């Protein structure tokens, strides 16, 4: 039989499955012209049914094996080894073992059963990889959710990735780890230079401000407006700015990470005598004062949270590997001073005390785990959760963000539709959950808090929030508070590893 997706175009389904994968599916409805509506994993499909003996039945579960990942996606119903009257959950596991030619072992059966129960795709390769990790010294059958999470994001099935993912479940929050490490370093009698540098980065972190970097400000404005402001900023300073060589240099800079090395390359091409750091600072200030939009200007001046979140991610080092790759490609990489960079330097220092090395290693694993949490392998869905420390009144508080949304035909994030959950652990207001739903760029916000009545504060701030959203072409529909936390949303946002289960519903 061949499958047509129930909600999305056939081209978007390509890449979701792979040949020989097995999924558990349930027939929801028998349709005309030898078709059926099938729940296949987390997705609903319209199946063109071949001859199946006995015929498919509504409400019955079957095993489907992908035969061709093309247009259309082709699959077959796996022959059932036991009579229908005698079928149990275990008999489906037997069918998978037989089809994939796997040994009938307890751990292998547990892996298969867990995947079937959650609607995950199974393959011989993924089962063997999972078994190798779980039967190792650091694994057990209780870690099957970690394996499911890794496979859902197409991560390498290696012990390093497995340990980083597993660490997300069992280790304390990153905010707690950073506070603990900072206290541990403050009691060292004679810290090494690498430990002193790390301590300085940790001391500096609570003072992180919201003023965005140049590349973030440019991202808020968009490439076209940033290019126009750059032309205006350099006008009168640089002769013959409209020459082809200089225009090409401007375009290259707009597309770059806009770091000091990028600014140095630009200034050399256009013949400017400005120093790279001075150029970045003055151009950032120029953008803030010449954006032409008051609400956007307040964000660019550091009055809004987007800049703070961005700077926190940068300061911790969430883009460390990406930035390092760019810098190595362009020449000798300068020190960025991020927390992750300093942590890695401490691990490489032979003079680091053993007890500190262990703590630092755990923090590195936690940051790496948060980084890979943001990976989404689904071709038309983006979904991630992120727990991060947030500077608040010179303290470090815990914040959690859960985000899910669609991708367009080019697999880029669709800014018109998304759901965002934002959880804050505050000193006086305690746990506060903000639920944000965006549909066709219209925003509905619900603040959940059972410790305080925030309605007057929200009413006072609603016009300001609406104005700032309008600057980004979003419309605020409502801003309300509920005095009871939604347990379902709390569980969703605090779950250590979020398995992609976002579903799209559109008519055939």
C-alpha positions in Angstrom: 0.0 0.0 0.0 1.0 3.6 -0.4 0.5 6.4 2.2 -0.6 10.0 1.7 -0.2 12.3 4.7 -3.4 13.5 6.3 -2.5 17.1 6.9 0.6 17.9 4.9 1.8 17.6 1.3 3.4 14.4 0.2 6.7 16.1 -0.4 6.8 17.1 3.3 6.5 13.5 4.3 9.6 12.4 2.4 12.5 12.0 4.8 10.2 11.2 7.8 10.6 7.5 7.4 13.3 5.2 6.0 13.1 1.9 4.0 12.6 -1.2 6.2 11.5 0.7 9.2 8.5 -0.8 11.1 5.7 1.2 12.7 2.7 0.2 14.7 -0.5 1.6 13.0 -4.2 1.6 13.8 -6.9 1.6 11.1 -9.3 4.5 12.1 -11.7 4.4 9.1 -12.3 2.4 5.9 -12.7 4.9 3.0 -13.9 4.5 -0.6 -11.7 3.3 -3.5 -9.7 0.8 -1.4 -8.3 3.5 1.0 -8.2 3.7 4.8 -7.4 6.3 7.4 -4.5 5.0 9.4 -2.8 6.3 12.6 0.9 5.6 11.8 3.1 6.5 14.7 2.2 10.1 15.6 0.9 10.9 12.2 -2.4 10.2 10.4 -2.1 8.9 6.9 -4.5 7.9 4.1 -3.4 4.5 2.9 -4.1 3.1 -0.5 -4.8 -0.5 0.4 -3.4 -3.5 -1.5 -5.0 -7.0 -1.1 -4.6 -8.0 2.5 -5.9 -11.3 3.8 -7.8 -11.1 6.0 -9.0 -7.5 5.1 -8.1 -4.6 7.4 -10.5 -3.9 10.2 -11.4 -0.6 11.9 -9.9 -0.3 15.4 -7.3 -3.0 14.7 -3.6 -2.5 15.2 -1.1 -3.7 12.5 2.6 -3.6 11.8 3.6 -1.7 8.7 7.0 -1.8 7.1 8.2 1.0 4.9 9.3 -0.3 1.5 10.0 2.9 -0.4 10.5 6.4 0.9 9.5 8.2 -2.3 6.4 9.8 -3.7 4.2 8.1 -2.6 5.6 6.4 0.5 5.1 2.7 0.1 4.6 0.2 2.9 3.4 -3.3 3.5 1.4 -5.0 6.2 3.7 -7.5 8.0 2.3 -11.0 8.0 0.9 -12.0 11.4 2.6 -15.1 12.8 -0.2 -16.0 15.2 -4.0 -16.3 14.6 -6.0 -13.1 15.2 -7.8 -14.6 18.2 -4.5 -15.4 19.9 -2.8 -12.1 19.3 -1.3 -10.2 22.3 1.2 -7.3 22.7 4.0 -9.9 22.9 3.0 -11.4 19.6 3.7 -8.1 17.8 7.1 -8.1 19.4 7.6 -11.6 18.0 6.6 -10.4 14.5 9.2 -7.6 14.7 11.9 -10.0 15.9 11.1 -12.4 13.0 10.9 -9.7 10.3 14.1 -8.0 11.3 15.9 -11.3 12.1 16.8 -10.4 15.7 17.5 -12.7 18.6 14.7 -13.3 21.1 16.3 -11.7 24.2 14.7 -9.9 27.2 16.4 -6.5 26.6 15.7 -6.5 22.9 12.1 -7.3 23.6 11.8 -4.4 26.0 13.3 -2.0 23.5 10.9 -3.1 20.8 7.9 -3.0 23.1 8.7 0.5 24.2 9.0 1.7 20.6 5.8 0.1 19.6 3.9 1.5 22.6 5.0 5.1 21.7 4.5 4.8 17.9 8.2 5.1 17.1 9.8 3.8 14.0 11.9 0.6 14.4 14.7 -0.7 12.3 17.2 -3.5 12.8 20.1 -1.0 13.0 18.4 1.2 15.6 17.5 -1.8 17.8 21.0 -3.2 17.7 22.5 0.3 18.5 20.1 0.8 21.4 20.9 -2.7 22.7 24.7 -2.0 22.6 24.3 1.2 24.6 21.8 -0.2 27.1 23.9 -3.3 27.8 27.0 -1.3 28.4 28.4 -0.3 31.8 26.5 3.1 31.8 23.1 1.9 30.6 20.1 -0.1 31.7 16.6 -0.9 30.4 15.3 2.2 32.4 17.2 4.4 29.9 15.1 3.4 26.9 13.5 6.9 26.9 16.9 8.4 26.4 17.4 6.1 23.3 14.0 7.1 21.9 14.9 10.7 22.3 18.3 10.3 20.6 16.7 8.4 17.7 13.9 11.0 17.3 16.6 13.6 16.6 18.8 11.4 14.5 21.7 11.8 16.9 24.8 9.6 16.7 24.2 6.4 18.8 27.5 6.7 20.6 28.3 6.5 24.3 29.3 10.2 24.4 25.9 11.4 23.1 24.1 8.8 25.3 25.8 10.0 28.4 25.1 13.6 27.6 21.4 12.9 27.0 21.2 10.7 30.1 22.7 13.4 32.2 19.7 15.6 31.4 17.5 13.4 33.4 19.6 12.8 36.5 21.7 15.9 36.9 20.6 19.1 38.7 19.5 22.1 36.7 22.2 24.1 35.0 21.5 27.2 37.2 22.1 25.1 40.4 25.3 23.6 38.9 26.7 27.0 38.0 26.0 28.4 41.5 27.6 25.3 43.1 30.7 25.5 40.9 31.0 29.2 41.6 30.9 28.5 45.4 33.4 25.7 45.0 35.9 27.9 43.1 35.6 30.6 45.7 37.0 28.3 48.4 40.1 27.2 46.4 43.3 28.2 48.1 45.5 28.6 45.0 43.4 28.5 41.8 45.2 28.0 38.5 45.1 30.6 35.7 42.4 28.6 33.9 40.3 28.4 37.1 40.7 32.1 37.7 39.4 32.8 34.2 36.5 30.5 34.7 35.6 32.2 38.1 35.7 35.6 36.4 33.3 34.4 33.7 30.9 33.0 36.4 31.2 36.3 38.5 30.4 38.3 35.4 27.4 36.2 34.3 24.8 37.6 36.8 25.4 41.1 35.5 24.5 40.1 31.9 22.4 42.9 30.4 19.7 42.9 27.7 21.5 45.2 25.1 21.7 43.0 22.0 24.8 42.3 20.1 25.3 43.7 16.6 24.3 40.4 14.9 21.2 40.1 17.0 20.1 43.7 16.4 20.7 43.1 12.6 18.5 40.0 12.9 15.7 42.0 14.5 15.9 44.6 11.8 16.3 42.3 8.8 19.1 42.2 6.2 17.6 44.9 3.9 17.1 47.5 6.6 20.5 46.7 8.2 22.2 47.2 4.9 20.5 50.5 4.4 21.6 51.7 7.9 25.2 50.4 7.2 25.3 52.5 4.0 24.0 55.5 5.9 26.5 55.0 8.8 29.5 54.8 6.4 28.4 57.6 4.1 30.8 60.5 4.2 33.4 58.3 6.1 34.4 56.1 3.1 35.1 57.4 -0.4 33.6 55.7 -3.4 31.4 53.5 -1.2 29.2 52.5 -4.2 32.1 50.6 -6.0 31.4 47.0 -6.8 34.2 45.7 -4.5 33.0 47.7 -1.5 29.4 46.8 -2.1 30.3 43.1 -2.2 32.2 43.6 1.1 29.2 45.2 2.7 27.0 42.2 1.6 29.5 39.7 2.9 29.5 41.5 6.3 25.7 41.6 6.6 25.7 37.8 6.1 28.5 37.1 8.6 28.4 36.6 12.4 29.5 40.3 12.6 32.3 39.6 15.0 35.6 41.5 15.2 37.3 39.4 12.6 34.4 40.1 10.2 34.5 43.8 10.9 38.3 43.8 10.3 37.8 42.2 6.9 35.1 44.7 6.0 37.1 47.7 7.1 40.1 46.5 5.1 38.1 46.1 1.9 36.4 49.6 2.1 39.5 51.4 3.3 38.2 52.6 6.7 40.6 53.6 9.5 38.2 52.6 12.2 39.2 49.8 14.6 37.0 46.7 14.5 35.8 46.9 18.1 35.1 50.6 17.8 33.2 50.0 14.5 31.0 47.3 16.0 30.2 49.4 19.1 29.4 52.6 17.2 27.4 50.9 14.5 25.4 49.0 17.1 24.6 52.4 18.8 23.7 53.9 15.4 21.2 51.0 14.8 19.6 51.6 18.2 19.1 55.3 17.6 18.2 55.1 13.9 15.8 52.1 13.7 12.9 54.5 13.2 10.5 52.3 15.3 10.1 53.3 19.0 9.0 49.9 20.2 11.9 48.1 18.4 14.3 50.8 19.6 13.5 50.0 23.2 14.5 46.4 22.6 17.7 47.4 20.8 18.6 49.6 23.8 18.3 46.6 26.1 14.9 47.4 27.6 13.4 44.1 26.5 13.9 40.4 27.3 14.8 39.2 23.7 18.3 40.7 24.0 18.8 39.3 27.5 17.9 35.8 26.4 20.2 36.0 23.4 23.1 37.3 25.5 22.6 34.6 28.1 22.8 31.9 25.4 25.9 33.6 24.0 27.6 34.0 27.4 27.0 30.4 28.4 28.4 29.2 25.0 25.4 27.6 23.3 26.9 28.6 19.9 30.5 27.8 21.0 31.1 25.0 18.4 29.4 26.9 15.6 31.4 30.1 16.3 34.6 28.1 16.6 34.0 26.5 13.2 33.5 30.0 11.7 36.5 31.4 13.4 38.8 28.5 12.4 37.6 28.9 8.8 38.5 32.6 8.8 41.8 32.3 10.6 43.2 32.2 14.1 40.2 32.1 16.6 40.3 34.7 19.3 39.1 33.9 22.8 35.4 34.4 23.2 35.3 34.2 27.0 32.2 32.1 27.2 31.5 29.9 30.2 31.7 26.7 28.1 35.1 27.8 26.6 36.5 28.4 30.1 35.1 25.1 31.3 36.8 23.2 28.5 40.1 25.0 29.2 39.9 23.9 32.9 39.3 20.3 31.8 42.4 20.5 29.5 44.5 21.9 32.3 46.7 19.2 33.9 46.9 21.2 37.2 43.1 21.2 37.8 42.3 19.4 41.1 40.4 16.1 40.6 37.3 17.2 42.6 37.0 20.4 40.5 37.6 18.5 37.3 34.6 16.2 38.1 32.3 19.1 38.8 33.4 21.0 35.7 32.9 17.9 33.5 29.3 17.5 34.8 28.6 21.2 33.9 30.0 20.7 30.4 27.8 17.7 29.9 24.7 19.6 31.1 25.4 22.5 28.6 26.0 20.0 25.8 22.8 18.2 26.7 20.9 21.5 26.5 22.4 22.2 23.1 21.4 18.9 21.6 17.9 19.3 23.1 17.4 22.0 20.5 18.0 19.6 17.6 14.9 18.8 15.6 15.1 16.2 12.8 11.4 16.3 11.8 11.2 17.8 8.2 8.1 19.9 8.9 8.0 20.3 12.7 10.4 22.2 15.1 10.2 21.3 18.8 12.6 21.8 21.6 12.8 22.5 25.4 15.6 24.4 27.1 16.5 24.9 30.7 18.8 27.8 31.3 20.1 30.1 34.1 18.8 33.6 33.9 20.4 36.7 35.6 17.8 38.5 37.7 18.7 41.3 40.2 22.3 40.1 40.4 21.2 36.5 41.1 20.9 33.4 38.9 17.3 32.1 38.6 16.1 29.0 36.7 14.1 29.5 33.5 12.6 26.9 31.2 11.5 27.4 27.6 9.4 24.9 25.5 8.8 25.8 21.9 7.0 24.0 19.1 6.0 25.2 15.7 5.8 24.4 12.0 8.4 24.6 9.2 7.5 25.8 5.7 8.2 24.1 2.4 11.8 25.2 2.6 12.1 23.6 6.1 12.5 27.1 7.6 10.7 27.9 10.9 7.3 29.4 10.1 7.1 32.6 12.2 3.3 32.8 11.8 2.4 29.8 14.0 4.0 28.5 17.2 3.4 27.6 20.8 5.8 28.8 23.5 5.8 27.9 27.2 8.1 29.9 29.5 8.5 28.9 33.2 10.3 31.1 35.7 11.3 30.2 39.3 11.1 33.6 41.0 12.0 34.6 44.5 8.7 36.1 45.6 6.2 35.0 42.9 7.5 31.4 43.0 6.8 29.3 39.9 5.3 31.4 37.1 4.3 29.8 33.8 3.6 31.9 30.7 1.8 30.2 27.8 2.0 31.9 24.5 0.1 30.8 21.4 0.7 32.4 18.0 -1.7 31.8 15.1 -1.4 33.8 11.9 0.8 36.3 13.9 -2.0 36.9 16.5 -0.7 36.3 20.0 -2.6 34.9 23.0 -0.8 35.1 26.4 -1.8 33.4 29.6 0.2 33.9 32.8 -0.3 31.1 35.4 0.6 31.8 39.0 -1.0 30.5 42.2 1.0 32.7 44.6 -0.1 36.2 43.6 -2.8 38.2 41.8 -1.1 39.8 38.8 -4.1 41.0 37.0 -3.6 44.7 37.7 0.1 44.5 36.7 -0.8 42.7 33.4 -3.5 45.2 32.6 -1.1 48.1 33.1 1.6 46.5 31.0 -0.7 45.2 28.2 -0.5 48.4 26.0 3.3 48.4 26.2 3.5 44.7 25.3 1.1 45.2 22.4 3.2 48.1 21.0 6.4 46.0 21.2 4.8 43.1 19.4 3.4 45.4 16.7 7.0 46.4 16.0 7.6 42.8 14.9 4.3 42.6 13.0 2.5 40.6 15.7 -1.0 41.4 17.1 -1.8 40.9 20.8 -5.2 39.4 21.2 -5.3 38.8 25.0 -3.2 38.8 28.1 -4.8 37.1 31.1 -3.9 35.3 34.4 -5.1 32.0 35.8 -4.6 31.3 39.5 -4.0 27.6 38.9 -1.0 26.0 37.3 -1.9 23.6 34.5 -0.3 20.3 35.6 -0.2 19.0 32.0 1.8 22.1 30.8 4.0 22.0 33.9 4.9 18.4 33.1 5.5 19.2 29.5 7.9 22.0 30.2 9.8 20.3 33.0 10.2 17.0 31.2 14.0 16.5 30.9 13.9 15.1 27.4 11.1 16.2 25.1 10.4 13.5 22.5 8.9 15.0 19.3 5.2 14.4 19.3 3.8 17.5 17.7 1.0 16.7 15.3 -0.5 18.7 12.4 -4.1 18.4 11.7 -5.4 19.4 8.3 -8.2 18.0 6.2 -7.5 15.6 3.3 
